[in-house]
Amino acid sequence: MPKTIRTAEQIHNELQNHMAKLAADVPGASRVRIPLPERHPPDASGRNWNVVPLNDLGADYAHHVQKVIEDMRTEFVLPD
């Protein structure tokens, strides 16, 4: 499946939108600070960026946040 090319800012905005929606269902998710995605060489799945949340993720919502990030890494790539 072809990936959609987005800038770091566009991916960041999309992640923030997903976090806002997630926060409605998962208490604590709204406290997660998401930095701009950082580019890296493509992995075996073609993902070329990652994000590490800046604050401590509580066990109650960490897997929800990581799932959103992983889904977006699969959907979007940063331009070369």
C-alpha positions as CSV (number, residue, x, y, z in Angstrom):
1,M,0.0,0.0,0.0
2,P,1.5,3.4,-1.0
3,K,2.2,5.7,1.9
4,T,1.1,9.4,1.9
5,I,3.9,11.9,2.0
6,R,3.5,14.6,4.7
7,T,5.8,17.2,6.3
8,A,6.8,16.8,9.9
9,E,4.4,19.6,10.8
10,Q,1.5,17.9,9.0
11,I,2.2,14.6,10.7
12,H,2.5,16.4,14.1
13,N,-0.8,18.2,13.6
14,E,-2.5,14.9,12.6
15,L,-1.0,13.2,15.7
16,Q,-2.3,16.0,17.9
17,N,-5.8,15.6,16.4
18,H,-5.7,11.9,17.1
19,M,-4.6,12.5,20.6
20,A,-7.5,14.9,21.2
21,K,-9.9,12.3,20.0
22,L,-8.2,9.6,22.1
23,A,-8.4,11.9,25.2
24,A,-12.2,11.8,25.0
25,D,-12.1,8.0,25.6
26,V,-8.8,7.5,27.5
27,P,-8.2,9.5,30.6
28,G,-4.7,10.9,30.7
29,A,-4.0,10.8,27.0
30,S,-4.5,14.6,26.8
31,R,-1.4,15.1,29.0
32,V,0.9,13.5,26.4
33,R,3.2,16.0,24.6
34,I,4.0,14.9,21.1
35,P,7.2,16.4,19.5
36,L,7.8,16.8,15.8
37,P,8.5,13.5,14.0
38,E,12.2,12.7,13.5
39,R,13.3,11.3,10.2
40,H,15.4,8.1,10.1
41,P,16.4,5.7,7.3
42,P,13.4,3.6,6.1
43,D,12.9,0.4,8.0
44,A,11.8,-2.9,6.5
45,S,8.2,-1.7,6.4
46,G,9.1,1.6,4.8
47,R,8.5,3.7,7.9
48,N,11.0,6.6,7.9
49,W,10.1,8.6,11.0
50,N,9.3,8.2,14.7
51,V,8.1,10.2,17.6
52,V,8.9,9.6,21.3
53,P,6.3,11.2,23.6
54,L,8.1,13.8,25.9
55,N,6.4,13.0,29.2
56,D,6.0,9.9,31.2
57,L,3.3,7.6,29.9
58,G,1.1,6.0,32.5
59,A,0.3,2.4,32.1
60,D,-3.4,3.1,31.6
61,Y,-3.0,4.9,28.3
62,A,0.6,4.3,27.0
63,H,-0.5,1.4,24.7
64,H,-3.3,3.6,23.2
65,V,-0.8,6.4,22.4
66,Q,1.8,4.1,21.0
67,K,-0.9,2.4,18.7
68,V,-1.8,5.8,17.3
69,I,1.8,6.6,16.6
70,E,2.5,3.2,15.0
71,D,-0.7,3.4,12.8
72,M,0.4,6.8,11.6
73,R,4.0,5.6,10.9
74,T,2.4,3.0,8.7
75,E,0.3,5.5,6.8
76,F,2.6,8.5,6.4
77,V,6.2,9.1,5.4
78,L,8.4,12.2,5.5
79,P,9.7,13.5,2.2
80,D,13.3,12.8,1.2
